[in-house]
Amino acid sequence: MTGHLTGRYDMIFAMKTKTRTISATEFKAKCLKIFDELDGDGIVVEKRGKPVAKVIPIRPNNSEWIGSMKGQIKIHGDIMSTGIKWDAES
């Protein structure tokens, strides 16, 4: 988008996503505190009212999910079969 519609689009986009925005100057002054309080949606950094960057947290290591359902799932039947008999030679 170009011209006067860009600002309106940015405002609508920010309203729909409810993403927090901050000026580059304020981000520079408060970046360590912002990192400590950063939520999953992140924060958009603006320069002269235009978004220039989005800071989002790094996703945590998902290794704690591995094996977390052990003993919670029951398997019925052969999970390696489709249940349809077929002849590979035909």
C-alpha positions in Angstrom: 0.0 0.0 0.0 1.1 3.5 -0.6 0.1 7.0 0.3 -2.4 8.0 3.0 -3.9 4.5 3.3 -0.8 3.0 4.8 -1.2 4.8 8.1 -4.9 3.7 8.3 -4.0 0.1 7.4 -1.3 0.1 10.1 -3.8 1.4 12.7 -6.4 -1.3 11.7 -3.8 -4.0 11.7 -2.6 -3.0 15.2 -6.2 -2.9 16.5 -7.1 -6.3 15.2 -4.0 -8.0 16.5 -3.7 -5.9 19.7 0.0 -5.9 19.3 1.8 -3.4 21.6 3.8 -0.8 19.8 6.6 1.4 21.0 8.8 4.1 19.4 12.4 3.2 18.6 13.6 5.9 21.0 11.6 4.4 23.9 12.7 0.9 23.0 16.3 1.9 23.0 15.9 3.4 26.5 13.9 0.6 28.0 14.9 -2.5 26.0 16.1 -4.6 29.0 12.9 -4.0 30.9 10.9 -4.7 27.8 12.7 -8.1 27.3 11.8 -9.0 30.9 8.1 -8.2 30.4 7.8 -9.5 26.8 4.7 -11.6 26.2 4.0 -14.2 23.5 2.6 -11.6 21.0 5.8 -9.6 21.1 6.0 -5.8 20.5 6.3 -3.7 17.4 9.0 -1.1 17.3 8.1 2.0 15.2 10.3 4.7 13.8 8.6 7.9 12.8 5.2 6.1 13.2 6.1 3.3 10.8 6.7 -0.3 12.0 10.4 -1.3 11.5 10.7 -4.4 13.7 8.8 -6.9 15.7 10.4 -8.3 18.8 9.1 -11.7 19.8 10.3 -14.1 22.4 12.2 -17.2 21.4 9.9 -20.3 21.7 11.0 -22.4 24.7 12.6 -25.8 24.0 9.7 -28.2 23.4 11.7 -31.2 24.8 9.4 -31.2 27.9 6.5 -32.2 25.6 8.3 -35.4 24.5 6.9 -38.2 26.5 4.4 -36.1 28.3 1.5 -38.2 27.1 3.1 -41.5 28.1 0.5 -43.8 29.6 -2.4 -41.5 28.5 -3.1 -43.0 25.1 -4.4 -46.5 24.3 -3.7 -48.0 20.9 -6.4 -50.2 19.4 -5.5 -52.4 16.5 -2.5 -52.2 14.1 -1.5 -48.5 13.8 0.7 -49.4 10.8 -2.2 -50.7 8.7 -4.9 -48.9 6.8 -7.3 -51.7 7.5 -7.6 -52.5 3.8 -6.2 -55.7 2.4 -4.3 -55.3 -0.9 -1.9 -57.3 -3.1 1.3 -55.4 -4.0 1.8 -57.7 -7.0 -1.5 -57.0 -8.8 
